[in-house]
Amino acid sequence: MTLFVALVSWTEQGIRTVERSPARFDEAKAMLEAMGGRILHLFMTMGPYDLVIVYETPDDAVAARWTLQLVRQGNVRTLTMKAYPESAYREIISSLR
């Protein structure tokens, strides 16, 4: 599975209906699970981003499809990063010559 970190900001539309945010999150979680992925962590944050979601998918295409389906609803914008666990980090660094 491929790991991702999404920094999420509510849009004006999303903040106007923020009380629906937990239900929308449940829908997003179910959608990702139907695609073969899963959400590992959700954090509400203070600062430039409103939420941080850590999730895994079978491949990059699933992550892209899920993200596009989320943002086209108009409630959030995302900045998504592919993440490498410590074991991959160590392997990548040790391969440098």
MOPAC internal coordinates of N, CA, C and O (Angstrom, degrees):
PM7 1SCF
backbone

  N    0.0000 0     0.00 0     0.00 0    0    0    0
  C    1.4602 1     0.00 0     0.00 0    1    0    0
  C    1.5240 1   109.31 1     0.00 0    2    1    0
  O    1.2310 1   121.18 1   -33.24 1    3    2    1
  N    1.3019 1   115.34 1   146.76 1    3    2    1
  C    1.4569 1   122.40 1   179.02 1    5    3    2
  C    1.5262 1   108.83 1  -100.03 1    6    5    3
  O    1.2310 1   120.96 1   -43.54 1    7    6    5
  N    1.3119 1   115.76 1   136.46 1    7    6    5
  C    1.4612 1   122.44 1  -175.63 1    9    7    6
  C    1.5265 1   110.70 1   -99.77 1   10    9    7
  O    1.2310 1   120.82 1   -39.73 1   11   10    9
  N    1.3348 1   116.03 1   140.27 1   11   10    9
  C    1.4580 1   122.19 1   179.32 1   13   11   10
  C    1.5226 1   110.21 1  -136.10 1   14   13   11
  O    1.2310 1   121.38 1   -27.88 1   15   14   13
  N    1.3318 1   114.96 1   152.12 1   15   14   13
  C    1.4603 1   122.71 1   172.24 1   17   15   14
  C    1.5277 1   106.16 1  -122.94 1   18   17   15
  O    1.2310 1   120.54 1   -55.22 1   19   18   17
  N    1.3302 1   116.58 1   124.78 1   19   18   17
  C    1.4606 1   121.29 1   178.54 1   21   19   18
  C    1.5236 1   108.98 1  -113.29 1   22   21   19
  O    1.2310 1   120.99 1   -54.14 1   23   22   21
  N    1.3236 1   115.71 1   125.86 1   23   22   21
  C    1.4601 1   122.64 1   172.26 1   25   23   22
  C    1.5228 1   105.95 1   -94.71 1   26   25   23
  O    1.2310 1   120.35 1   -59.53 1   27   26   25
  N    1.3120 1   116.93 1   120.47 1   27   26   25
  C    1.4623 1   121.76 1  -169.06 1   29   27   26
  C    1.5314 1   110.32 1  -116.97 1   30   29   27
  O    1.2310 1   121.07 1   -45.28 1   31   30   29
  N    1.3260 1   115.57 1   134.72 1   31   30   29
  C    1.4697 1   121.97 1   174.90 1   33   31   30
  C    1.5147 1   108.56 1  -121.90 1   34   33   31
  O    1.2310 1   120.65 1   -44.34 1   35   34   33
  N    1.3438 1   116.37 1   135.66 1   35   34   33
  C    1.4477 1   119.23 1   174.27 1   37   35   34
  C    1.5207 1   109.30 1   -71.98 1   38   37   35
  O    1.2310 1   120.48 1   -39.46 1   39   38   37
  N    1.3052 1   116.70 1   140.54 1   39   38   37
  C    1.4604 1   121.91 1   172.08 1   41   39   38
  C    1.5287 1   107.70 1   -81.70 1   42   41   39
  O    1.2310 1   120.44 1    -3.26 1   43   42   41
  N    1.3246 1   116.76 1   176.74 1   43   42   41
  C    1.4698 1   119.44 1   176.02 1   45   43   42
  C    1.5181 1   110.15 1   -59.74 1   46   45   43
  O    1.2310 1   120.39 1   139.42 1   47   46   45
  N    1.3215 1   116.85 1   -40.58 1   47   46   45
  C    1.4717 1   121.06 1   176.96 1   49   47   46
  C    1.5287 1   110.50 1   -62.01 1   50   49   47
  O    1.2310 1   120.45 1   135.80 1   51   50   49
  N    1.3213 1   116.75 1   -44.20 1   51   50   49
  C    1.4596 1   121.03 1  -178.27 1   53   51   50
  C    1.5158 1   113.50 1   -65.81 1   54   53   51
  O    1.2310 1   120.32 1   142.17 1   55   54   53
  N    1.3209 1   116.99 1   -37.83 1   55   54   53
  C    1.4625 1   119.29 1  -178.89 1   57   55   54
  C    1.5276 1   110.88 1   -75.50 1   58   57   55
  O    1.2310 1   120.04 1   149.75 1   59   58   57
  N    1.3359 1   117.54 1   -30.25 1   59   58   57
  C    1.4725 1   120.08 1   176.87 1   61   59   58
  C    1.5299 1   111.29 1   -63.31 1   62   61   59
  O    1.2310 1   120.59 1   152.03 1   63   62   61
  N    1.3353 1   116.47 1   -27.97 1   63   62   61
  C    1.4689 1   121.37 1  -179.23 1   65   63   62
  C    1.5265 1   110.18 1  -119.63 1   66   65   63
  O    1.2310 1   120.47 1  -142.87 1   67   66   65
  N    1.3255 1   116.71 1    37.13 1   67   66   65
  C    1.4677 1   121.70 1  -174.72 1   69   67   66
  C    1.5274 1   112.14 1   -60.50 1   70   69   67
  O    1.2310 1   120.15 1   153.08 1   71   70   69
  N    1.3275 1   117.33 1   -26.92 1   71   70   69
  C    1.4665 1   118.82 1   178.65 1   73   71   70
  C    1.5265 1   111.75 1   -64.17 1   74   73   71
  O    1.2310 1   120.07 1   160.69 1   75   74   73
  N    1.3276 1   117.47 1   -19.31 1   75   74   73
  C    1.4721 1   121.72 1   175.79 1   77   75   74
  C    1.5234 1   112.17 1   -88.45 1   78   77   75
  O    1.2310 1   120.25 1   176.80 1   79   78   77
  N    1.3102 1   117.12 1    -3.20 1   79   78   77
  C    1.4604 1   120.64 1  -176.30 1   81   79   78
  C    1.5350 1   113.42 1   -56.17 1   82   81   79
  O    1.2310 1   118.59 1   135.11 1   83   82   81
  N    1.3417 1   120.28 1   -44.89 1   83   82   81
  C    1.4735 1   118.51 1   178.62 1   85   83   82
  C    1.5391 1   112.81 1   -60.43 1   86   85   83
  O    1.2310 1   120.30 1   140.05 1   87   86   85
  N    1.3104 1   117.04 1   -39.95 1   87   86   85
  C    1.4715 1   119.91 1   178.26 1   89   87   86
  C    1.5269 1   110.57 1   -66.48 1   90   89   87
  O    1.2310 1   120.46 1   139.68 1   91   90   89
  N    1.3429 1   116.72 1   -40.32 1   91   90   89
  C    1.4695 1   119.50 1   177.34 1   93   91   90
  C    1.5254 1   110.65 1   -64.05 1   94   93   91
  O    1.2310 1   120.82 1   141.91 1   95   94   93
  N    1.3355 1   116.04 1   -38.09 1   95   94   93
  C    1.4624 1   119.35 1   177.82 1   97   95   94
  C    1.5243 1   110.63 1   -63.27 1   98   97   95
  O    1.2310 1   120.28 1   136.93 1   99   98   97
  N    1.3354 1   117.07 1   -43.07 1   99   98   97
  C    1.4633 1   120.17 1   177.67 1  101   99   98
  C    1.5273 1   111.10 1   -59.65 1  102  101   99
  O    1.2310 1   120.40 1   140.10 1  103  102  101
  N    1.3236 1   116.84 1   -39.90 1  103  102  101
  C    1.4638 1   121.11 1   177.57 1  105  103  102
  C    1.5318 1   110.51 1   -65.23 1  106  105  103
  O    1.2310 1   120.46 1   137.33 1  107  106  105
  N    1.3294 1   116.72 1   -42.67 1  107  106  105
  C    1.4648 1   121.01 1   179.25 1  109  107  106
  C    1.5256 1   110.65 1   -63.94 1  110  109  107
  O    1.2310 1   120.88 1   139.84 1  111  110  109
  N    1.3254 1   115.93 1   -40.16 1  111  110  109
  C    1.4604 1   120.60 1   179.22 1  113  111  110
  C    1.5347 1   110.43 1   -63.04 1  114  113  111
  O    1.2310 1   120.59 1   134.67 1  115  114  113
  N    1.3214 1   116.48 1   -45.33 1  115  114  113
  C    1.4695 1   120.89 1   179.13 1  117  115  114
  C    1.5284 1   110.89 1   -63.52 1  118  117  115
  O    1.2310 1   120.50 1   140.59 1  119  118  117
  N    1.3312 1   116.66 1   -39.41 1  119  118  117
  C    1.4586 1   120.79 1   178.89 1  121  119  118
  C    1.5297 1   110.38 1   -62.46 1  122  121  119
  O    1.2310 1   120.23 1   135.76 1  123  122  121
  N    1.3253 1   117.16 1   -44.24 1  123  122  121
  C    1.4640 1   120.78 1   179.54 1  125  123  122
  C    1.5269 1   110.80 1   -64.89 1  126  125  123
  O    1.2310 1   120.17 1   138.48 1  127  126  125
  N    1.3239 1   117.29 1   -41.52 1  127  126  125
  C    1.4655 1   120.87 1   179.00 1  129  127  126
  C    1.5242 1   110.87 1   -62.78 1  130  129  127
  O    1.2310 1   120.07 1   142.86 1  131  130  129
  N    1.3365 1   117.48 1   -37.14 1  131  130  129
  C    1.4656 1   121.32 1   177.32 1  133  131  130
  C    1.5250 1   111.57 1   -64.72 1  134  133  131
  O    1.2310 1   120.38 1   155.38 1  135  134  133
  N    1.3358 1   116.87 1   -24.62 1  135  134  133
  C    1.4642 1   122.25 1   178.46 1  137  135  134
  C    1.5280 1   112.05 1   -89.55 1  138  137  135
  O    1.2310 1   120.25 1   179.42 1  139  138  137
  N    1.3266 1   117.13 1    -0.58 1  139  138  137
  C    1.4548 1   120.51 1   178.69 1  141  139  138
  C    1.5178 1   114.72 1    96.17 1  142  141  139
  O    1.2310 1   119.99 1  -173.84 1  143  142  141
  N    1.3260 1   117.62 1     6.16 1  143  142  141
  C    1.4608 1   121.36 1   179.27 1  145  143  142
  C    1.5087 1   111.24 1  -106.18 1  146  145  143
  O    1.2310 1   121.29 1     3.49 1  147  146  145
  N    1.3223 1   115.14 1  -176.51 1  147  146  145
  C    1.4654 1   119.08 1   175.91 1  149  147  146
  C    1.5140 1   110.24 1  -158.69 1  150  149  147
  O    1.2310 1   121.70 1   -31.40 1  151  150  149
  N    1.3204 1   114.35 1   148.60 1  151  150  149
  C    1.4564 1   121.21 1   176.48 1  153  151  150
  C    1.5198 1   107.74 1   -87.48 1  154  153  151
  O    1.2310 1   121.08 1   -51.32 1  155  154  153
  N    1.3167 1   115.54 1   128.68 1  155  154  153
  C    1.4602 1   121.08 1  -179.99 1  157  155  154
  C    1.5233 1   111.87 1   -93.44 1  158  157  155
  O    1.2310 1   120.58 1   142.59 1  159  158  157
  N    1.3404 1   116.49 1   -37.41 1  159  158  157
  C    1.4661 1   120.93 1  -177.62 1  161  159  158
  C    1.5255 1   109.97 1  -150.45 1  162  161  159
  O    1.2310 1   121.24 1   -34.29 1  163  162  161
  N    1.3072 1   115.24 1   145.71 1  163  162  161
  C    1.4547 1   123.03 1   169.60 1  165  163  162
  C    1.5179 1   106.77 1  -130.14 1  166  165  163
  O    1.2310 1   120.90 1   -48.95 1  167  166  165
  N    1.3245 1   115.89 1   131.05 1  167  166  165
  C    1.4642 1   121.47 1   175.96 1  169  167  166
  C    1.5206 1   108.28 1  -128.05 1  170  169  167
  O    1.2310 1   119.93 1   -47.57 1  171  170  169
  N    1.3244 1   117.73 1   132.43 1  171  170  169
  C    1.4528 1   120.57 1   166.88 1  173  171  170
  C    1.5239 1   105.45 1   -86.75 1  174  173  171
  O    1.2310 1   120.32 1   -45.65 1  175  174  173
  N    1.3244 1   116.99 1   134.35 1  175  174  173
  C    1.4573 1   120.52 1  -173.16 1  177  175  174
  C    1.5265 1   110.76 1  -127.09 1  178  177  175
  O    1.2310 1   121.75 1   -18.32 1  179  178  177
  N    1.3117 1   114.26 1   161.68 1  179  178  177
  C    1.4591 1   121.84 1   174.91 1  181  179  178
  C    1.5198 1   106.81 1  -110.06 1  182  181  179
  O    1.2310 1   120.40 1   -40.59 1  183  182  181
  N    1.3089 1   116.85 1   139.41 1  183  182  181
  C    1.4560 1   120.58 1  -177.91 1  185  183  182
  C    1.5140 1   109.86 1   127.36 1  186  185  183
  O    1.2310 1   119.87 1    28.46 1  187  186  185
  N    1.3270 1   117.84 1  -151.54 1  187  186  185
  C    1.4602 1   119.85 1  -174.74 1  189  187  186
  C    1.5264 1   114.00 1   -70.70 1  190  189  187
  O    1.2310 1   119.47 1   163.07 1  191  190  189
  N    1.3228 1   118.62 1   -16.93 1  191  190  189
  C    1.4619 1   122.16 1   178.62 1  193  191  190
  C    1.5169 1   109.29 1  -120.07 1  194  193  191
  O    1.2310 1   121.02 1   -32.96 1  195  194  193
  N    1.3235 1   115.66 1   147.04 1  195  194  193
  C    1.4613 1   121.48 1  -176.76 1  197  195  194
  C    1.5266 1   113.25 1   -91.29 1  198  197  195
  O    1.2310 1   120.67 1   147.68 1  199  198  197
  N    1.3191 1   116.33 1   -32.32 1  199  198  197
  C    1.4576 1   122.13 1  -178.69 1  201  199  198
  C    1.5172 1   109.55 1  -139.88 1  202  201  199
  O    1.2310 1   120.94 1   -28.17 1  203  202  201
  N    1.3227 1   115.81 1   151.83 1  203  202  201
  C    1.4610 1   122.41 1   169.93 1  205  203  202
  C    1.5194 1   106.13 1  -125.54 1  206  205  203
  O    1.2310 1   121.01 1   -53.04 1  207  206  205
  N    1.3302 1   115.67 1   126.96 1  207  206  205
  C    1.4605 1   121.04 1   179.42 1  209  207  206
  C    1.5237 1   108.08 1  -119.71 1  210  209  207
  O    1.2310 1   120.92 1   -52.30 1  211  210  209
  N    1.3208 1   115.85 1   127.70 1  211  210  209
  C    1.4611 1   122.28 1   174.69 1  213  211  210
  C    1.5264 1   105.61 1  -109.18 1  214  213  211
  O    1.2310 1   121.11 1   -56.16 1  215  214  213
  N    1.3321 1   115.49 1   123.84 1  215  214  213
  C    1.4584 1   119.08 1  -176.06 1  217  215  214
  C    1.5177 1   111.07 1  -145.73 1  218  217  215
  O    1.2310 1   121.29 1   -14.39 1  219  218  217
  N    1.3322 1   115.14 1   165.61 1  219  218  217
  C    1.4595 1   120.38 1   177.58 1  221  219  218
  C    1.5217 1   109.50 1  -129.88 1  222  221  219
  O    1.2310 1   121.66 1   -31.68 1  223  222  221
  N    1.3183 1   114.42 1   148.32 1  223  222  221
  C    1.4622 1   121.46 1   179.38 1  225  223  222
  C    1.5234 1   109.17 1  -137.04 1  226  225  223
  O    1.2310 1   120.16 1   -17.84 1  227  226  225
  N    1.3278 1   117.29 1   162.16 1  227  226  225
  C    1.4616 1   119.79 1   178.12 1  229  227  226
  C    1.5306 1   112.91 1   -64.26 1  230  229  227
  O    1.2310 1   120.34 1   150.89 1  231  230  229
  N    1.3390 1   116.96 1   -29.11 1  231  230  229
  C    1.4701 1   120.19 1  -179.73 1  233  231  230
  C    1.5282 1   110.12 1  -162.34 1  234  233  231
  O    1.2310 1   121.20 1    -5.70 1  235  234  233
  N    1.3290 1   115.30 1   174.30 1  235  234  233
  C    1.4696 1   120.80 1  -177.99 1  237  235  234
  C    1.5247 1   112.60 1   -64.20 1  238  237  235
  O    1.2310 1   120.03 1   146.18 1  239  238  237
  N    1.3316 1   117.54 1   -33.82 1  239  238  237
  C    1.4639 1   120.83 1  -177.97 1  241  239  238
  C    1.5212 1   110.97 1   -64.35 1  242  241  239
  O    1.2310 1   120.01 1   141.64 1  243  242  241
  N    1.3179 1   117.59 1   -38.36 1  243  242  241
  C    1.4668 1   120.59 1   177.50 1  245  243  242
  C    1.5234 1   109.59 1   -64.80 1  246  245  243
  O    1.2310 1   119.92 1   137.27 1  247  246  245
  N    1.3152 1   117.76 1   -42.73 1  247  246  245
  C    1.4657 1   121.21 1   178.24 1  249  247  246
  C    1.5268 1   110.57 1   -60.69 1  250  249  247
  O    1.2310 1   120.28 1   136.71 1  251  250  249
  N    1.3125 1   117.07 1   -43.29 1  251  250  249
  C    1.4639 1   120.86 1   179.84 1  253  251  250
  C    1.5234 1   110.93 1   -65.31 1  254  253  251
  O    1.2310 1   120.19 1   135.18 1  255  254  253
  N    1.3215 1   117.24 1   -44.82 1  255  254  253
  C    1.4653 1   121.45 1  -179.62 1  257  255  254
  C    1.5327 1   110.67 1   -62.63 1  258  257  255
  O    1.2310 1   120.49 1   135.54 1  259  258  257
  N    1.3369 1   116.66 1   -44.46 1  259  258  257
  C    1.4641 1   120.47 1   179.84 1  261  259  258
  C    1.5284 1   110.66 1   -63.19 1  262  261  259
  O    1.2310 1   120.28 1   134.86 1  263  262  261
  N    1.3202 1   117.06 1   -45.14 1  263  262  261
  C    1.4659 1   121.35 1  -179.91 1  265  263  262
  C    1.5241 1   111.02 1   -61.76 1  266  265  263
  O    1.2310 1   120.38 1   135.03 1  267  266  265
  N    1.3190 1   116.87 1   -44.97 1  267  266  265
  C    1.4668 1   119.94 1   179.24 1  269  267  266
  C    1.5276 1   111.47 1   -62.64 1  270  269  267
  O    1.2310 1   120.22 1   140.95 1  271  270  269
  N    1.3202 1   117.18 1   -39.05 1  271  270  269
  C    1.4566 1   119.35 1   178.74 1  273  271  270
  C    1.5309 1   111.16 1   -66.83 1  274  273  271
  O    1.2310 1   120.35 1   146.00 1  275  274  273
  N    1.3298 1   116.94 1   -34.00 1  275  274  273
  C    1.4666 1   119.79 1   176.95 1  277  275  274
  C    1.5230 1   111.70 1   -67.23 1  278  277  275
  O    1.2310 1   120.74 1   127.31 1  279  278  277
  N    1.3249 1   116.18 1   -52.69 1  279  278  277
  C    1.4638 1   118.90 1  -172.49 1  281  279  278
  C    1.5241 1   113.04 1   -71.25 1  282  281  279
  O    1.2310 1   119.89 1   153.55 1  283  282  281
  N    1.3096 1   117.82 1   -26.45 1  283  282  281
  C    1.4688 1   117.99 1  -179.67 1  285  283  282
  C    1.5266 1   112.34 1   -71.04 1  286  285  283
  O    1.2310 1   120.00 1   166.70 1  287  286  285
  N    1.3349 1   117.60 1   -13.30 1  287  286  285
  C    1.4628 1   120.55 1   175.36 1  289  287  286
  C    1.5283 1   111.57 1   -74.51 1  290  289  287
  O    1.2310 1   120.65 1   161.64 1  291  290  289
  N    1.3354 1   116.37 1   -18.36 1  291  290  289
  C    1.4536 1   120.76 1   173.05 1  293  291  290
  C    1.5142 1   117.17 1    89.86 1  294  293  291
  O    1.2310 1   119.77 1  -176.50 1  295  294  293
  N    1.3328 1   118.04 1     3.50 1  295  294  293
  C    1.4577 1   120.13 1  -177.16 1  297  295  294
  C    1.5217 1   114.27 1   -93.79 1  298  297  295
  O    1.2310 1   120.30 1   158.36 1  299  298  297
  N    1.3229 1   117.04 1   -21.64 1  299  298  297
  C    1.4662 1   121.05 1  -177.36 1  301  299  298
  C    1.5193 1   110.84 1  -140.70 1  302  301  299
  O    1.2310 1   121.78 1   -20.27 1  303  302  301
  N    1.3279 1   114.21 1   159.73 1  303  302  301
  C    1.4603 1   123.68 1   166.82 1  305  303  302
  C    1.5180 1   105.15 1  -121.49 1  306  305  303
  O    1.2310 1   120.56 1   -29.51 1  307  306  305
  N    1.3124 1   116.54 1   150.49 1  307  306  305
  C    1.4604 1   119.09 1  -177.53 1  309  307  306
  C    1.5244 1   111.64 1  -131.35 1  310  309  307
  O    1.2310 1   121.67 1   -25.81 1  311  310  309
  N    1.3021 1   114.41 1   154.19 1  311  310  309
  C    1.4561 1   123.42 1   167.02 1  313  311  310
  C    1.5304 1   103.25 1  -124.81 1  314  313  311
  O    1.2310 1   120.43 1   -69.30 1  315  314  313
  N    1.3241 1   116.78 1   110.70 1  315  314  313
  C    1.4595 1   121.23 1  -172.76 1  317  315  314
  C    1.5187 1   110.21 1  -109.35 1  318  317  315
  O    1.2310 1   121.45 1   -43.98 1  319  318  317
  N    1.3218 1   114.84 1   136.02 1  319  318  317
  C    1.4650 1   121.21 1   179.97 1  321  319  318
  C    1.5184 1   109.51 1  -125.79 1  322  321  319
  O    1.2310 1   120.79 1   -44.24 1  323  322  321
  N    1.3175 1   116.09 1   135.76 1  323  322  321
  C    1.4563 1   120.54 1   171.87 1  325  323  322
  C    1.5288 1   106.70 1   -75.15 1  326  325  323
  O    1.2310 1   120.77 1   -44.26 1  327  326  325
  N    1.3293 1   116.13 1   135.74 1  327  326  325
  C    1.4607 1   120.30 1  -175.92 1  329  327  326
  C    1.5255 1   110.15 1  -117.83 1  330  329  327
  O    1.2310 1   121.20 1   -36.00 1  331  330  329
  N    1.3186 1   115.31 1   144.00 1  331  330  329
  C    1.4567 1   122.10 1   179.35 1  333  331  330
  C    1.5195 1   108.67 1  -113.91 1  334  333  331
  O    1.2310 1   120.00 1   -53.09 1  335  334  333
  N    1.3319 1   117.61 1   126.91 1  335  334  333
  C    1.4684 1   119.39 1   178.47 1  337  335  334
  C    1.5302 1   110.90 1   -68.44 1  338  337  335
  O    1.2310 1   121.09 1   -11.33 1  339  338  337
  N    1.3095 1   115.52 1   168.67 1  339  338  337
  C    1.4635 1   120.68 1  -176.19 1  341  339  338
  C    1.5285 1   112.52 1   -54.16 1  342  341  339
  O    1.2310 1   119.87 1   138.17 1  343  342  341
  N    1.3171 1   117.86 1   -41.83 1  343  342  341
  C    1.4705 1   119.59 1  -178.62 1  345  343  342
  C    1.5323 1   110.97 1   -61.47 1  346  345  343
  O    1.2310 1   119.96 1   138.48 1  347  346  345
  N    1.3320 1   117.68 1   -41.52 1  347  346  345
  C    1.4676 1   120.53 1   177.88 1  349  347  346
  C    1.5236 1   110.68 1   -68.81 1  350  349  347
  O    1.2310 1   120.41 1   140.08 1  351  350  349
  N    1.3171 1   116.83 1   -39.92 1  351  350  349
  C    1.4654 1   121.36 1   176.85 1  353  351  350
  C    1.5259 1   110.00 1   -56.22 1  354  353  351
  O    1.2310 1   120.66 1   131.42 1  355  354  353
  N    1.3234 1   116.35 1   -48.58 1  355  354  353
  C    1.4669 1   120.21 1  -178.57 1  357  355  354
  C    1.5293 1   111.34 1   -64.43 1  358  357  355
  O    1.2310 1   120.55 1   139.57 1  359  358  357
  N    1.3228 1   116.54 1   -40.43 1  359  358  357
  C    1.4700 1   120.49 1   178.50 1  361  359  358
  C    1.5267 1   111.19 1   -64.07 1  362  361  359
  O    1.2310 1   120.60 1   135.53 1  363  362  361
  N    1.3276 1   116.46 1   -44.47 1  363  362  361
  C    1.4645 1   120.09 1  -179.95 1  365  363  362
  C    1.5208 1   110.50 1   -62.92 1  366  365  363
  O    1.2310 1   120.23 1   132.19 1  367  366  365
  N    1.3095 1   117.17 1   -47.81 1  367  366  365
  C    1.4623 1   120.76 1  -178.85 1  369  367  366
  C    1.5287 1   111.35 1   -63.98 1  370  369  367
  O    1.2310 1   120.27 1   138.60 1  371  370  369
  N    1.3285 1   117.08 1   -41.40 1  371  370  369
  C    1.4692 1   119.54 1  -178.14 1  373  371  370
  C    1.5322 1   111.88 1   -69.70 1  374  373  371
  O    1.2310 1   120.03 1   161.58 1  375  374  373
  N    1.3183 1   117.56 1   -18.42 1  375  374  373
  C    1.4722 1   119.91 1   179.91 1  377  375  374
  C    1.5277 1   112.25 1   -82.15 1  378  377  375
  O    1.2310 1   120.24 1   170.99 1  379  378  377
  N    1.3214 1   117.15 1    -9.01 1  379  378  377
  C    1.4753 1   120.37 1   179.05 1  381  379  378
  C    1.5106 1   109.59 1   -69.44 1  382  381  379
  O    1.2310 1   120.54 1   -44.97 1  383  382  381
  N    1.2648 1   116.57 1   135.03 1  383  382  381
  C    1.4685 1   121.41 1   179.99 1  385  383  382
  C    1.5018 1   109.56 1  -126.59 1  386  385  383
  O    1.2310 1   120.10 1   180.00 1  387  386  385

